[in-house]
Amino acid sequence: MTSASRTRSNPSQASLFGDAVSTPASDVTSPPKSQPEPSSTAVPPTLEAQFAALPSAWRAHLKPFIDSDAYAPLCRFVDGERAAGKTVYPADVFRALRLTSPDEVKVVILGQDPYHGEDRGTPQAHGLAFSVAPNVRTPPSLRNIFKEIAASLGHEPPRHGCLDTWAKQGVLLLNTVLTVERDSAASHAKRGWEKCTDTLIHELAMRHDGLVFMLWGAHAQAKRALLGGKSHYVLEAPHPSPLSAHRGFLGCGHFMKANEYLVKHGRAPIDWRLPDDAQMLA
């Protein structure tokens, strides 16, 4: 079985930065020449402006954080890092929230912080946990995710790692820290993002029913307490990193189990296949 092909209905959609962001994918072994990703060429709006531009439903979920004493220091920190000339990824901080509205969320996959590197001049991070921008080679953890999907569902691993089509189906790919300095892993941890995303996870869990939470590794599993005992389907496994994937992530069956749960509760399952050509959808 090959990865699914889909017809593009919107070849060029506007992004937060006013640029067309639909980008043709490539075989990761021999990418064609393409225009740079918008995140590498445009000056990003301030973090406060990006918060203000969030869809109103997500702003309602984040209101307790925005009204807290932690909000302004986080904005000052991230904007100050950019103003100091540091490269901060991703430029479009809240793509995950713009691609998936709260009422459409079916599955939540938690990551830690964005990729901090580049691949042949293109930033890996583009606002979705575990996902990479078109024309970026698939990182090891994501390759293991694709291996698990292939083993449990029989789908051939895709040629790219852009997960926008998952997000559009209701998979919230959320890092718990949403920015990072280039080449400096976890550099924006403990600066306020955790309070922001903890608020989001808790509000999402409290306001909605029957969600699937995939918690991989100790960092993600620590967030289970935020679910408040609501009736959600929580799937736990080791992290898909090459250091831990063979200790129980591979063989966990999470993607098949998530779909079985969704169908049992009257919701459409996720098509975990990716289109043959990577495309950024917002």
N, C-alpha and C positions, 0 to 999 in steps of 0.2 A: 504494500500500500504506500502510496506517495502522499506527501503533505498536500493539503487541500489547496486548490486554486480558487480565487475569488475575483470577480469583476470589480474593478474600481469604479465607484459611482461618483466620487469626488476627487479628482486627481489633484486638486490644489485647494487646500483649506487654510484659512487664516489662523495664525498662531497668536499668542499673547503679544508677540513682538512685531506683528504686522507683516510677517513674511509667509510665503507659501512653504509648507513643511512636508508635503508628500514627496518622499525621496525613493527612487527605485533601489531595490535591494541588489545584492550581488552574491555570487558564490563566494564564501569567505576565503577560499583559496586563491581567487584571482579577481578581485573587485574591479569594476570599471571605474574610469575617472568620473567624478561627480562633483557637484558643488558642495562646499563645506556646509555642515549643519548650522542652522541659525544660531544655536547656542554658542558657537565658536566665533561668530562674526558680529552679532548684535550686542549693543550695550544693554544689559538687563535693567528693567525697572527696579526701583528700590524694593526691599522686602515688604515694607509697609504698603506700597502700591500693589504688590502681588497679593497680599492679604486682602486688600480692598477690592481687587478684581475677582476674588473667588465667587463662585456661584452662591446665591443667597442661602441655599439649603446647607451648604458646607459652612458658611459663616455662622449660621445658627448653631451648628454642632460645635464650632470653635469659640463661641461667644464667651464661655467661662474663662478660656485662656486669654482671649483678646482683652477682656476686662480685668485681667490679673496684673500683678506687678511684674510678671515675668515677660510680658509681651514687648514692652518698649526696649528693655535691655537686649533682647534677642535681635530685634530689628537694628538697633545701633551696632551690635557686634557684626552681623553679617554685612551690613552696608559699609561699616568701617573697614572691614577686611578688603572689600572690593575697592574702596576709595584709596586704600594704601597700596594699590597696585597688585594685590594678590589675585590669582585666578581661582574662582570659586565655582564648583560644579554642584548641580546643574544650573544653567542660567534660568530656566523655566522651572521654578521650585515646586509648583503645585500641579504639574501635569497629571499626576495620578488622580487628583481630585477633579480636574476638569474633564477627564476622559470617562469617569464613572460617577454618576450622581448617587447620593445616599440611598434613595429609594430603589435604585437598580442594583445595589451591591448584593451579591450572592455569596461570594467567597472572598476572604481576606487572607492575603499572604504577606507576612511580615518579614522585612529585611532589617538590616542594622543601619548602615550609612551608605551613601552613594559610592559608586566606583570613583576612585580618585585619579585614575590614569587616562591616557589617550592611546589610541590605536592608529598608527600611521597618520597622526595629526588630527584625528577626530576624537573628541571626548567620548569615553564609554558611557557615562551617565547621561540620561535624558529624562529623569523624573519619575521613573517606575522602578520599584525594587526588582532586582535580579535582571531586568531587561537592559539591553544595550541598543544604542542608536543604529540605524541602517549603515551598512558597510563596515561595521565593527565586528571583529571576530568574536565568536561566542566564548565567554569566560568559562573556567573549569566548573564552577558551581552550577551554572546554567546548563552546561553539557550534561551534568549528572541529573538535573531535573528532566531533561529531554530523554535520558536513558531510562529513567523510571517510567515516564509516560509511554515510551516505546515498549517496555517490558510488560506493563500492565494493560495497555490498551491497543497495542499493535501498531501504533502510528510510527512511521519512519521519522527519525530526527530531522528537523528542518535545517535549511542551509543558512539560517540567520537567527539572531537572538532578539529581535524587536517584538515585544509582547503586547503592542497596542491593541491587537485584535482580542486578546484576553480581556483587557481593560474594558473594551467596548461591550463585552458580554456580561459585565458585572463582577469582574475579578479586580478587587482593590489591591494593587501592588504597592504596599506602603512601607517605606523605610521609617525607622523610629527616630532617626536624625536625617534631616532633609537637605543639608548642604555639607560640603567638605572642601578643604583647600587642596588644590592640585598637588599630587605626589605626597600627601600627608594624611594617611588613614586616620579616621576618628578625630580629626583636628577640630571639628565643630561639636563633638560630644560634650555634654555637661555645660552647654551654653544656653539652654532653655528649650531646645527642640524636644527633649524628652517630655517636658511638661505639656508642650503643644500636642504631640502625637498621643500621649497618654489620655489627654482630654478627648481627642478625636475618637480613639478606640473605645473609651468608656461611653461616650455619648452615642456612638454608633450601636454599641451592644445594648444599651438601655432603650433606645428609641425604635429598634428594629428586632424582629424575631426570626428565628430559623436560619441564621447565618452559619457558614462554614468557616472556621478559623484554622488555618494551617500554621502551626507553630513549630519551626525547625530550629533546634539548638536551644541552649539554656537562655540566651538573651531574649528570644521570642517567647519562650515558655514562661518567663517571668511575668509576661503581660497577661497571663490568664486571669490573674486577680482582678484585672480591670473589667472583666466581663460581668461581674456582679452576680454571678449565679444564675443569669438568664439562660433560657433554654436554647443554647446554640450547640452546634456540632463541632467539637474541638478535636483536631487531629495533631498529634505530637510525634516528632521523630528527630533524630540527630540532624544537624545541619548538612546540606548537600555539598559542602566543601570537600575536596579530595581528602582532607585530613580526617573526616568523620563519616562520609557518605556510606562507607562499607560497614559501619557499625549500626545500621538499621534504617538509613534513609532509603537506600536501594532495596526495593522489595516492600516498602511501606504501603503501597497501594492507595495513597491518598487521593490521587486524581480520579480513580475509579470509585472510591468510597464517597467522595464529594458528589459526584454525579448521581450515584445511587440515592444519596440523601435528598438531593434536590428534586429528583423525580418522585420520590416517595412523598414529598411535601408539595407536589403540584407545581414545581418550577422547572423551567427548561434547563437541561444539563448544559455544561460548558463544552464547547468544541475545542479541545486542547490542541488540535492541529493548528499550524500557522500557514498563512498563504505562502505560495512559492516565492513571491516577491515581498520583501519587507516594505512596509508603508507606515509612516507616521500619520496618525489620524487627527491630531489636534496640535 
